[in-house]
Amino acid sequence: MPSTHPQQSGEMTGRTDLGRRLAARREALGPNRDALGRRCCADGTYIAYLEEHAASPAIGTLVRVADALGLTVDDVTATGWSVLAVGELAAVTDPEEIRHLDTTARSRPWAGGPRNHWMRLTPARITGRRVVHDS
């Protein structure tokens, strides 16, 4: 049975995109798995299962969990594009450019939380595919 206690720092949280998104949002908000479970009428061990395994929860469960996290089902299922960019990567170190990126970039980390390091990719090849979940 999965543990309801948060994993130690450095351990991988969530083995799927859904699990990683749920865990990242829960951790950003602060409640442990048991507290989140109480908010969405689920057991803390089920929240642990969703975060740690390739789970396919019922839509009603997804709605309740997403709502308890202040998200929508679309936020946690992340239908969109899967893109692979290959090229040369370099850290952005110029303070003025970092300030510009911090104030104007419309990107945000998919896993939530603050990020304070910018990277520049000079692409050599870009491929991708549309991700659509069957209804």
SULSULZI-V960755 format. One record per backbone hydrogen bond with DSSP energy under -0.5 kcal/mol. NH is the residue of the N-H (numbers start at 1). CO is the residue of the C=O. E is the energy in kcal/mol with one decimal. If there is no record, write none. Layout:
# SULSULZI-V960755
NH&CO&E ; NH&CO&E
This chain:
# SULSULZI-V960755
11&8&-2.1 ; 14&12&-0.6 ; 15&51&-0.6 ; 20&16&-3.0 ; 21&17&-2.6 ; 22&18&-2.6 ; 23&19&-2.6 ; 24&20&-2.6 ; 25&21&-2.3 ; 26&22&-2.6 ; 27&23&-2.9 ; 28&24&-2.1 ; 29&25&-2.1 ; 30&26&-2.1 ; 33&4&-0.8 ; 36&32&-2.3 ; 37&33&-2.5 ; 38&34&-2.2 ; 39&35&-1.8 ; 40&36&-1.4 ; 41&38&-0.8 ; 42&37&-3.2 ; 46&43&-0.9 ; 47&43&-1.7 ; 48&44&-2.2 ; 49&45&-2.0 ; 50&46&-2.6 ; 51&47&-2.1 ; 52&48&-2.1 ; 53&49&-2.0 ; 55&53&-1.8 ; 62&58&-2.4 ; 63&59&-2.6 ; 64&60&-2.1 ; 65&61&-2.8 ; 66&62&-2.9 ; 67&63&-2.5 ; 68&64&-2.2 ; 69&65&-1.3 ; 70&67&-1.4 ; 71&66&-3.3 ; 76&72&-1.5 ; 77&73&-2.2 ; 78&74&-2.0 ; 80&131&-1.2 ; 82&129&-2.8 ; 83&81&-0.6 ; 84&127&-3.0 ; 85&83&-0.5 ; 86&125&-3.1 ; 88&122&-1.8 ; 90&120&-2.3 ; 92&118&-2.5 ; 93&91&-0.7 ; 98&94&-2.4 ; 99&95&-2.4 ; 100&96&-2.3 ; 101&97&-2.6 ; 102&98&-2.8 ; 103&99&-1.7 ; 104&100&-2.1 ; 105&101&-2.1 ; 112&109&-1.5 ; 120&90&-3.4 ; 122&88&-2.9 ; 122&120&-0.5 ; 123&121&-0.8 ; 124&86&-3.8 ; 125&86&-2.0 ; 127&84&-2.6 ; 129&82&-2.0 ; 131&80&-4.2 ; 132&130&-0.6
